[in-house]
Amino acid sequence: QVQLVESGGGLVQAGGSLRLSCVASGGISRLTAMAWYRQAPGKQGELVATITTGGSTNYADSVKGRFTISRDNAKNTVWLQMNSLNPEDTGIYLCNAVVGTTWGRTAEYWGQGTQVTVSS
């Protein structure tokens, strides 16, 4: 069973920083595109950032210039460095990945999410 586990969330004051990590494990033969999403009650989920195997990145306009996504293919890990946080960044951040498994399946997987709370 492929699992994605996020960590690094917490409570931070506006203007502060957090670094989220996501580690994929469990029968992985190939890890392709990875992404971070966020969601908050009553709001539509937002694709925050994506990164390809080769390292090409894309960001939502709302986080561009403040957030940085990166990955280590050897460790099956993706990070999201979040700087200049504001209360609008509050939400649950979820890791997403397209994974090729050792048993021959390719599918999209989601982590359980990590809570980020930014106080004013």
HELIX and SHEET records of a PDB file:
HELIX    1   1 ASN A   73  LYS A   75  5                                   3    
HELIX    2   2 PRO A   87  ASP A   89  5                                   3    
SHEET    1   A 4 GLN A   3  SER A   7  0                                        
SHEET    2   A 4 LEU A  18  SER A  25 -1                                        
SHEET    3   A 4 THR A  77  MET A  82 -1                                        
SHEET    4   A 4 PHE A  67  ASP A  72 -1                                        
SHEET    1   B 6 GLY A  10  GLN A  13  0                                        
SHEET    2   B 6 THR A 114  SER A 119  1                                        
SHEET    3   B 6 GLY A  91  THR A 101 -1                                        
SHEET    4   B 6 ILE A  28  GLN A  39 -1                                        
SHEET    5   B 6 GLU A  46  ILE A  51 -1                                        
SHEET    6   B 6 THR A  57  TYR A  59 -1                                        
SHEET    1   C 4 GLY A  10  GLN A  13  0                                        
SHEET    2   C 4 THR A 114  SER A 119  1                                        
SHEET    3   C 4 GLY A  91  THR A 101 -1                                        
SHEET    4   C 4 THR A 106  TRP A 110 -1                                        
END                                                                             
